[in-house]
Every structure is written in C-alpha cells, then in structure tokens.
Amino acid sequence: MSVLAAIVDTGALLKVIMWSLLSGLGLTLVFSVGIVGVARTDDLRRAGRGGAATGYVVLAVVSALVVVAGVVEAIVVMTTK
C-alpha cells in the first residue's frame, strides 16, 4: 500500500474530485435556472403578458452566459495542464 501512496498524490486527487463535483452541480443548477426562465417567459407570452417577461429573459440569458463561461473555463484549464 505504501507504493501506491507514493505514486498517487491523494491531496491533489481529492481536490480535483471536490472541484469537479462543485462545478458539475453548480453548472447544472445554473442551467436549470435558465430553463425556468425560458419556461416562465413562454408562459407569460402565451398569457398575453409578454412585456412582463423581461426579467425572466434576462435570467435565461445570464444563466446561458454563465454556463458557457464555465464550459470555456473548464476547457482552458484542461488544455493548459
């Protein structure tokens, strides 16, 4: 077991697992909020209150930008290591 411990840096491995879990859950949550924004916008538009949907449109766009930024950041981090 000591040979395996010498080969694997468990501290770095746990850090990678933690950040992967947090970023995966975080981006999934932000994407879900964006879907809610799109759905509420569509509901308000169908009810004839399209002007009241501006906040939900902004929510959906900001969520989409955050998800795209997260994906781009992940690609940059992976390619520079």
Buried (B, 14 or more C-beta within 10 A) or exposed (E): EEEEEEEEEEEEEEEEEEEEEEBEEEBEEBBEBBEEBBEBBEEBBEEEEEEEBEEBBEBBEBBBEBBEEBEEEBEEEEEEE
